Amino acid sequence: MAEPNDLSRGTFHPGAEGADAVFCASRSIAIQYGACFVAFSAMGVASAIVGWFDSEPCRRTPTVAFFSLFWGAWASIAFWTLLACWRGSLTIQGGTVIAQGVVKRKDFKLADLNTAKWTLGKCGGIKIGDGSKKLWLSFEFFRRNERLWLIRYFRYALPESIQEGWNLFCYKIAVDLRDAVPNRKPIPGPDEIVVNHQRWDRTLITAVLSCATIAGIAYWMLGDPRLLTAPTVPTLMWGIFRLLIPTQGFVSQRIGAPGLKQFLLFGLCWVTIAIGGIFGLKSLDLPSPYHACLLIAWTPMTMAVLLWRASIEDRERQKRTLEAAKASVQQWEEGEPSPIAG
């Protein structure tokens, strides 16, 4: 791979539009999607076999077809993504962005781009367009230093007037990516926790052992060997979570955080009132049409109140996020190297 502006350190200086670089999907991403393809395929085969032998003769075909289509869809998505990892590439060449997909290739001149929207997600991304075609570039497929280089490239090479969502992207993705120390465990805040392999191991190992115990007791009582396959699902989930979650983990909001705690308590109380209201209406000795109409009216009314409270919490959270995003943009600009022409 070419190293424009010292790609190995992930640095990029404004004005280096003529730099050339070729980016391909990282090996770890290909392994993850390959493992997902194998897991989904295995689930499809196992579900189809169990469905065939466990169903009545008249229901075997639709049962097998349902499980085959369901798991086959997930396996197809994983396989297509695996092909994209193998065949796809991104080339930055002389102010031109060349995206090679599995079957198609798209070329974009930086000077012709009129839209550039920064998107969030696991590793973030950017959507670019020139009016006739569009491209969504997900940074998830690239290595850390490559993601940082691409972020800087598009940030400095494109006019700020066409860039959307940079403040939030900077807060959620860019600053943490640039300032993070590789393989260092994240430090949670007062109302946050670290979600890592150890936390999921405790939860899912308990689930696997519980399923195995229940399956063993059920097999001993009923004598059906198919019950012994019960631990398969939590075991596969355990493996998938270990592949998708970074080794050092990530920070997530604690359930007991002030804003979230208040909303959860309100939701619990309101759901209790809603369920109590349903039982109360059922206990009333009303004629059939009125009874049914009250039940029908009560359910959407309770849901509307819950959604109204959720919208208030969402607006408050967005306000806090936007304020933090403005500070992150300043932090990003202060930590960037001085521009070097050419």
N, C-alpha and C positions, 0 to 999 in steps of 0.2 A: 504494500500500500504506500502511496506517496505520502509525504509528510509536510503539507503546507503549514507554515507558521508553527512548526513544532507540534504536530498532532499528538506525539507521544505524551506530551504534558497537557494536552487539551486546551491550548491557548490559541486565540485567533485575534488578529488586530484589524480594525476597520481599514478598508482600502485594499484588501488582499483578494479582490474578486477574481483575479486570474489564477488563483491557486487551484491545483488539481488534486483530487482525492477520490478513491473508490471505497465504498463501504458495503460490507456484506453482513448478514445476520451472524450473531455470535453463536459459538458452538453450544453454549449452555441453553440458549433459547431453543435451538433445534432439538436438543436432547429432551427438553421439557415437553415440547409438542409431540415428539416421537413417543414418549412415555404415555402421554394422554391418548394418542391414537391406539396404542397397544391396550391401555386400560379400557377405553370405550369399546373396542372390538371384542375384548374378552367378556365385558359385561353383556354385549349384544348376543354373543354366542351362548353364554351361560343362561341368559334370560330366555332365549329362544328354545333351548333344550328343556329347561324346566317348564316353560309354558306348553311345550308339545306333550310332555309326559304327564303334566298335572291337569290338563284340560280335557274336557269331554271331546269325543271325536268330531262333533260338529263345530266345536269352537277352536280346534287346534290351529287351523289356517289363519283366522283373523288374529289370534293371540300371538302367533309367531310373527305375522306381518307387522303387528303393532310394535313389538319389542325390536324387531329388525329395523324398522323405519326410525324409531326413536333413537336408539343407540347408533344406528348407521348415520344419522344426520350429524351427531356429535363427532363420530369418527371421521366423517367426510370433512368437516371443518378443520379438525386437527391435521388430517392428511394434506389438505390444501395449504394450510399454513406451513406445514413441513416442506412442501414443494416450493413455497415462496422463500423459505429460508435457504433452500438449495439453489434455486434458479434466480432469485431476485438479487438486485444490487442497486445502489444509489451512487451516481457519479456526479461530482462537482467539477466542471471543466470550463474554464474561460468564461465565467459568468452565466453558464448554462447548467441547469439541474436536469439530469437524465435518470429517470426511474424505470428500471427494468423489472417487470413483473413476471409471473409464470408464463403468460402468453402474450402480454402487451408491453409496449414501451411508450413512455411519455417524456417529451422534451419540453422544458420551460426556459425561456430567456428571462433572466432577472428583471431586465428593463421592461418586459411586457406584463409582468405580474401586477394585478390590480387588487388582489385580496390576499391577506395572510392572517389567519386566525390561529392563535395559540390555544391548544386544547389540553385538558387535564386527563388524568388516568394514572395507570401504574407508573409510567415513566414520562408521560406527557407526549406531545406531538405538535404538528403544525399542519394546517390545511392551506394550500396555496392554489391560486387559480389565475388564469389570464383572460377570462371571458369566454373562451371556447372549450376549455377542459380544466379539470380540477384534480388535485392529488392530496390525499391524506397520508402524511408521513408520520408513522408512530416510532418514537425513539426507543420503544421497548426492545426492538430487535438488535440494538447496537450496544457495544461496550460502553462503560462509563465515560472514558475519555473521548470516545467518538460522539456520544450524546452531547457532551459539553461543547465540543468543537462545532457541531451542527447548530446548537442553540446560538452560539456566538456568531456563526456565519450568517444565519438568517436574520438575527437581530440587527447586525450592523450593515449587512449588504442590502437590506430592504428599507425603503422609506418608512419612517415611523407613522406617517399618515395612513398607511394601508394596513398597519398591524393592529389587530384586535386581541384583547384578552391578555396583554403582556403583564400587567400588574399582578393579576391573579396567578398567572403561570410562574412569574418570578417568585411569588410568595410560596406557592405549593411545590415547585419543581426546581427552578434554576438556582436559587441561592443555596438550597440544601445540597444540590448536586455538586456545585463548585466548592463549597466550604467543608463538605463532609470528608472525614478521614476514612479511607477504605478499611473495611472490616472492623471498624470501631463500633461498639455497641451504642445504640442511640440512648440519649439521656432524656427520660420523660419529665414533663413538667408536673406541677402540683396536682393537676386533675387529669393526668394521662398515665397510661400503662404501656409497657413494651410487650408486643405480641411477637413471640419467637417460637422456635421449635420446641423448647422445653414446655412452654405453656400448652401448645397443641398436643404434645406427646402425653402429658398427664390426662388431658380430656379424652383423647381418642383411644389411648391404651385402656383406659377405664371402660370406654364404650365397647371395645373389642372383647375384653375379658367378660363384660356383662353379657354381651351377645353369645359368646361361647358357652358361658355357664347356663344361660336360659336354653340355648339350643341343645346342650347336653342333657339337661333335665327333660326337655320336651321329647328328645329322641328316646330316652330311657322309658318314658311313660307311653309314647305313641308308637315307637318302633319305626318311624319314617326317616330314612337316612338323608332325605333332602333338607331336613331341618338343620343339619350340620353345616349347611352353606350360609347360615345367617351371619357369621362374622365376616363374610367376604366384602360386603358393602363398606362397613366402617374401616376395614383394612385398606381398601382402595382409596377411600377418602383420606386416610392418614398419609398414604404415599403421595397423593396429589398435593395435599397441603404442604408437605415437606419440600416438594419440588418448587411450588409457587412462592412460598414465603422465604425471604432472604435469610441467610444463616444468622446474621446479626439482629434480625427482627425489624419491626417498625413500630412507631409510636401511634397509639390510638387513644381516643378520649375515653376516660373512665365513666362507667355508668353513673357513678355518684357525683359527676361534675355538676356544678350549680345549675346551669341552664338545662342540661339533659335530665338531671334528677327531678327538677320541678315538672318538666313535661311528662316524664314517665309516671310520676305520682298522680298528675292530673289525668293522664290516660287511664291509669288503673282505676281511679275513683269513678271516672265517667263510664268506663266499660261496666263496672259493678252496678252503677245506676241504670245503665241501659239494659243489662240482663235482668236486674230486679224489676224494671218497668215492664219487660216482656212477660215475666211470670205474674206480675200484678195484673196486667191486662187479661192474661189467660184465666186468672181466678175470678174475674168479674163475670157475673151471670148476665151477659148481654145477648141480644139477638144476633144471629150469625152474620148478617152483612155488616152491622156496626162493629162487631168484634174484629172481623177481618180487616176492615178499613182502619181501625185504630192501630192494629199491629203493623200494617203497611206504612202508615204515616209515622209511627214512632221510630222505626228503624232508620230511615234516611235523616230524620231530625237529629237523632243522637250522633250519626256519622257526620253530619254537617257541623255540629258543635266541635267535635274532635278535630275535623279538618281545619276549622277556623283557628283553634288553639295551635295546631301544628304550623299554620301559615304565619302566625305571630312569632313563634319560636324561630322559624326559618328566616324571617326578615331580620330579627335581632342578630342571628348568627351571621347572616350576610353582611350586616353593617359592621360587626366586629372584624370579619374577614377582610372587607375592603379597606378598613383603617390599617390593619396589619400589612396588607398588600402594598400600600403606599410607602410604608417604612421599608419594606423589602426591596422596592425599586431603588431607593436611595442607598441601601446597603449593597446592592448589586453594583451600582455605578461607582461607589467608593472603592470597591474591591477589584475593579477591572484594571488591566494594564493600560498605560497610556497609548493612544493610537499611534500606529506606525504606518506611514503610507507605503503602498506597493506591497 
